[in-house]
Amino acid sequence: QVQFVESGGGLVQAGGSLRLSCAASGSTFSINAIGWYRQAPGNQRELVAGISSGGSTNYADSVKGRFTISRGNAKNTVYLQMNTLKPEDTAVYYCNLLVAPFGSWGQGTQVTVSS
């Protein structure tokens, strides 16, 4: 089963930026479509950005124009560049496959945006 490890979260003021990284093990990574998801306390996990094996991208309306998903040159890692962060972006961020069946969910990385 594919396993994912997220990193790069932290505490940032509103308007600031963070860059999240996602690495996978257990299967071929570059051929899969990958998504970044987030979950705030009391909320359902939601998809915020996705990237196909060919590099096409899609974004939730709430982050469009502020977040950018990308692959590394070797397609071993997926990144999420988050700019102009807002307090409502506060959540635990996860990466996983964009379509079912999902791999195992990791611990995610906490992003906290202060007012």
C-alpha positions as CSV (number, residue, x, y, z in Angstrom):
1,Q,0.0,0.0,0.0
2,V,1.2,3.5,-0.8
3,Q,2.2,5.5,2.2
4,F,2.5,9.3,2.3
5,V,4.6,11.6,4.5
6,E,3.8,15.3,4.6
7,S,6.0,18.1,5.9
8,G,6.5,21.8,5.8
9,G,3.6,23.0,8.0
10,G,3.9,25.6,10.7
11,L,2.6,28.8,12.2
12,V,2.3,31.8,10.0
13,Q,0.6,35.2,10.1
14,A,-2.3,36.0,7.8
15,G,-0.8,37.0,4.4
16,G,2.2,34.8,4.8
17,S,3.4,31.8,2.9
18,L,4.3,28.1,3.4
19,R,5.5,25.4,1.2
20,L,4.3,21.8,1.9
21,S,6.1,18.7,0.7
22,C,4.6,15.2,0.1
23,A,6.7,12.1,-0.4
24,A,5.4,8.6,-1.0
25,S,6.7,5.0,-0.6
26,G,5.4,1.6,-1.4
27,S,4.5,2.0,-5.0
28,T,5.4,4.0,-8.1
29,F,4.6,7.6,-7.3
30,S,5.1,9.5,-10.5
31,I,2.3,7.7,-12.5
32,N,-0.4,8.6,-10.0
33,A,-2.6,11.6,-9.8
34,I,-2.0,13.2,-6.3
35,G,-4.1,15.5,-4.3
36,W,-3.6,17.7,-1.3
37,Y,-6.4,17.5,1.2
38,R,-7.1,19.4,4.5
39,Q,-9.2,18.8,7.5
40,A,-10.1,21.4,10.2
41,P,-11.5,20.3,13.6
42,G,-15.1,19.4,13.3
43,N,-15.0,19.4,9.5
44,Q,-14.8,16.8,6.8
45,R,-11.6,16.3,4.9
46,E,-11.7,18.3,1.7
47,L,-9.7,18.3,-1.5
48,V,-7.9,21.6,-2.1
49,A,-5.6,20.8,-5.0
50,G,-4.8,18.0,-7.4
51,I,-2.2,17.2,-10.0
52,S,-2.3,14.5,-12.7
53,S,0.6,12.3,-13.8
54,G,0.9,14.6,-16.8
55,G,1.0,17.7,-14.7
56,S,-2.4,19.2,-15.2
57,T,-3.8,20.9,-12.0
58,N,-7.1,21.7,-10.4
59,Y,-7.9,23.8,-7.3
60,A,-10.8,24.3,-4.9
61,D,-12.3,27.8,-5.4
62,S,-11.3,28.7,-1.9
63,V,-7.6,28.5,-2.7
64,K,-7.5,29.3,-6.4
65,G,-5.0,32.0,-7.2
66,R,-3.3,31.5,-3.8
67,F,-2.1,27.9,-3.8
68,T,0.0,26.1,-6.4
69,I,0.5,22.3,-6.6
70,S,3.5,21.0,-8.5
71,R,5.8,18.0,-8.9
72,G,9.6,17.9,-8.5
73,N,11.8,17.4,-11.5
74,A,12.1,13.7,-10.9
75,K,8.4,13.5,-10.0
76,N,9.3,11.9,-6.6
77,T,7.7,14.7,-4.6
78,V,4.6,16.8,-4.8
79,Y,4.6,20.3,-3.3
80,L,1.9,22.8,-2.3
81,Q,3.0,26.4,-2.3
82,M,0.5,28.4,-0.2
83,N,0.6,32.2,-0.5
84,T,-1.6,34.9,1.0
85,L,-2.7,32.5,3.7
86,K,-5.9,33.2,5.6
87,P,-7.0,32.1,9.1
88,E,-9.6,29.8,7.4
89,D,-6.7,27.9,5.8
90,T,-5.9,26.6,9.3
91,A,-6.1,22.8,9.1
92,V,-4.1,19.6,9.0
93,Y,-3.0,19.0,5.4
94,Y,-2.6,15.6,3.9
95,C,-1.5,14.2,0.5
96,N,-2.9,11.1,-1.1
97,L,-4.1,9.7,-4.4
98,L,-6.5,12.0,-6.2
99,V,-8.9,9.1,-7.0
100,A,-9.9,6.0,-5.1
101,P,-8.6,3.6,-3.9
102,F,-6.6,5.9,-1.6
103,G,-3.4,4.9,0.1
104,S,-3.1,5.0,3.8
105,W,-3.6,8.4,5.4
106,G,-0.5,9.8,7.2
107,Q,-0.4,12.1,10.1
108,G,-0.5,15.2,7.9
109,T,1.2,18.5,8.6
110,Q,-0.4,21.2,10.7
111,V,-0.9,24.6,9.2
112,T,-2.0,27.4,11.6
113,V,-2.6,30.9,10.3
114,S,-3.0,33.6,12.9
115,S,-5.0,36.8,12.4
